[in-house]
Amino acid sequence: MTPEITALAITAASIGFLHTLLGPDHYIPFIVMAKARDWGKLKTLVITSLCGMGHILSSVVLGFIGIGIGIALGRLEAFEGTRGGLAGWALTAFGFAYLVWGIHRAIKNKPHKHLHVHSDNTAHEHDHSHTEEHAHVHEEKDRKISLTPWILFTIFVLGPCEPLIPILMFPAAKSSVSGLVFITAVFGVTTLATMLTVVMLTSFGLSFISMKKMERYAHALAGFAIFACGLAIQFGL
């Protein structure tokens, strides 16, 4: 391994870690959706992994194609910027739509009281919620037809890893093909590992926090968090 490749490998690992950690869009959508939709640990791990791999591989494939057929770096960066903007707006739109749906669900699920009179003329009342009443009946069906993971996957495939091609792949390609593959792998593994670590650790921490009083608004809060994430990406907040 040449000194140049060694230096690039350290740079790739550093950039992969910081790029992911400083980009909340890499983990917040999975954390809030896992909490709102009650995903188990395995499901959260699988969905985050698939979205992360799609996010990384879309830039890797583009970078290899660009280097292979000699597309100018400026054109690749312009294309990455364009699809990055589209991904940001797609995340914003998804968050807003989920927020609206969550608010509608919260209003529909507003608890109310029912009065029951028994044969002995005793009466009592209890809190009642229509949405929760039907939750168990449709739970399995909802899980089977849920489009949320696929929407997230599509958004993450559309979103580029901005520093990968110009900072890592092009310099590595000047050394050797094996060096290019190695540097790309270092960046990809570090990025994915950081995503999974943040998502799983945060989700584990949240599991100890009781949100019973806020459960009704869980979907709306998740939508707001994703919507805010999208806006932060678009406007550099």
URDA-V492173 format. One record per pair of residues at least 6 apart in sequence whose C-alpha atoms are under 8 Angstrom apart, sorted by the first residue. I is the first residue (numbers start at 1). GAP is how many residues later the second one is. D is the distance in Angstrom with one decimal. If there is no record, write none. Layout:
I:GAP:D, I:GAP:D
//
This chain:
4:171:8.0, 5:167:6.9, 5:170:7.6, 5:174:6.3, 5:178:7.5, 8:160:6.8, 8:164:7.3, 8:175:6.8, 9:173:7.8, 9:174:5.5, 9:177:6.5, 9:178:7.8, 12:156:6.6, 12:171:6.5, 12:172:7.7, 12:174:6.2, 12:175:4.9, 13:173:6.0, 13:174:5.4, 13:177:5.7, 13:178:7.9, 15:148:7.7, 15:172:7.5, 16:171:5.2, 16:172:7.2, 16:174:5.5, 16:175:4.7, 17:173:6.0, 17:174:5.7, 17:177:6.1, 19:172:7.8, 20:6:6.1, 20:171:6.1, 20:174:6.6, 20:175:6.6, 21:173:7.0, 21:174:7.7, 21:177:8.0, 24:205:6.9, 25:201:7.7, 25:204:5.8, 25:205:7.3, 25:208:7.8, 26:26:7.9, 26:169:6.3, 27:168:5.9, 27:169:8.0, 27:171:6.8, 27:172:5.7, 28:171:7.5, 28:197:7.4, 28:198:7.1, 28:201:7.8, 29:193:7.7, 29:196:7.5, 29:197:5.6, 30:14:7.1, 30:17:8.0, 30:18:6.5, 30:169:6.8, 31:168:5.7, 31:169:8.0, 31:171:7.0, 31:172:5.9, 32:190:5.0, 32:193:7.4, 33:6:7.8, 33:186:7.8, 33:189:6.1, 34:6:7.5, 34:10:6.2, 34:169:7.6, 35:168:7.4, 35:183:7.7, 36:182:5.1, 36:183:5.4, 36:186:6.5, 37:182:7.6, 41:159:7.6, 44:156:7.9, 45:151:6.9, 45:155:7.4, 47:102:6.5, 47:106:7.9, 48:147:7.6, 48:148:6.7, 48:151:8.0, 49:143:7.0, 49:147:7.1, 50:103:7.1, 51:101:6.9, 51:102:4.7, 51:103:8.0, 51:105:5.7, 51:106:7.0, 52:104:7.1, 52:139:8.0, 52:140:5.8, 52:143:7.4, 53:135:7.9, 53:139:7.0, 54:99:7.0, 54:102:6.4, 54:103:4.8, 55:101:4.8, 55:102:4.5, 55:103:7.1, 55:104:6.1, 55:105:6.3, 55:106:7.0, 56:101:7.7, 56:104:7.2, 56:105:6.3, 56:132:6.2, 57:100:7.9, 58:99:5.9, 58:100:7.4, 58:102:6.9, 59:101:5.6, 59:102:6.0, 59:105:7.3, 59:106:7.3, 60:104:7.8, 60:105:7.6, 60:124:7.3, 63:13:7.8, 63:102:5.7, 63:106:6.9, 66:6:7.5, 66:7:8.0, 66:10:7.1, 67:103:7.3, 67:106:7.7, 73:93:6.8, 73:97:8.0, 77:85:7.9, 77:88:7.9, 77:89:7.3, 80:80:6.0, 80:82:6.9, 81:79:7.9, 81:81:7.7, 83:75:6.2, 83:76:6.3, 83:77:7.0, 84:74:7.1, 84:75:5.0, 84:76:5.7, 85:149:6.9, 86:72:7.5, 86:73:7.7, 87:68:5.6, 87:69:7.2, 87:71:5.5, 87:72:4.9, 88:71:7.4, 88:142:5.4, 88:143:7.6, 88:145:6.1, 88:146:6.0, 89:141:6.5, 89:142:7.9, 89:145:7.2, 90:65:6.5, 90:140:7.9, 91:64:6.5, 91:135:6.9, 91:136:6.9, 91:138:7.8, 91:139:5.3, 92:134:6.8, 92:135:4.6, 92:136:7.3, 92:137:7.2, 92:138:4.2, 92:139:6.1, 93:134:7.0, 94:129:7.7, 94:132:7.7, 94:133:7.2, 95:127:7.8, 95:128:4.5, 95:129:6.2, 95:130:7.3, 95:131:4.7, 95:132:4.0, 95:133:7.8, 95:135:7.6, 96:127:6.1, 96:128:6.7, 96:130:7.8, 96:131:5.3, 97:126:7.3, 98:121:7.2, 98:122:6.8, 98:124:7.7, 98:125:4.7, 98:126:7.9, 99:120:6.8, 99:121:4.5, 99:122:6.9, 99:123:7.1, 99:124:4.0, 99:125:5.5, 99:128:7.7, 100:120:6.9, 100:123:7.7, 101:118:7.8, 101:119:7.1, 102:115:6.8, 102:116:7.5, 102:117:4.6, 102:118:3.9, 102:119:7.6, 102:121:7.1, 103:114:7.1, 103:116:7.7, 103:117:5.3, 105:26:8.0, 106:110:5.5, 106:111:5.7, 106:114:7.7, 108:22:7.8, 108:23:7.2, 109:20:5.7, 109:21:6.1, 109:22:5.3, 109:23:7.3, 109:107:7.2, 110:19:6.6, 110:106:8.0, 111:16:6.1, 111:17:5.5, 111:18:4.9, 112:15:5.4, 112:16:5.4, 112:17:6.7, 113:12:6.2, 113:13:5.3, 113:14:4.5, 113:15:5.7, 114:11:5.2, 114:12:5.6, 114:13:6.5, 114:14:6.6, 115:8:7.0, 115:9:5.8, 115:10:4.3, 115:11:6.9, 116:7:5.5, 116:8:5.5, 116:9:5.9, 117:6:4.3, 117:7:6.7, 164:20:7.7, 164:23:7.6, 168:15:7.0, 168:16:7.4, 169:11:6.0, 169:14:7.2, 169:15:6.7, 172:7:5.8, 172:8:4.8, 172:11:6.9, 173:6:7.0, 173:7:5.1, 231:6:7.6
//
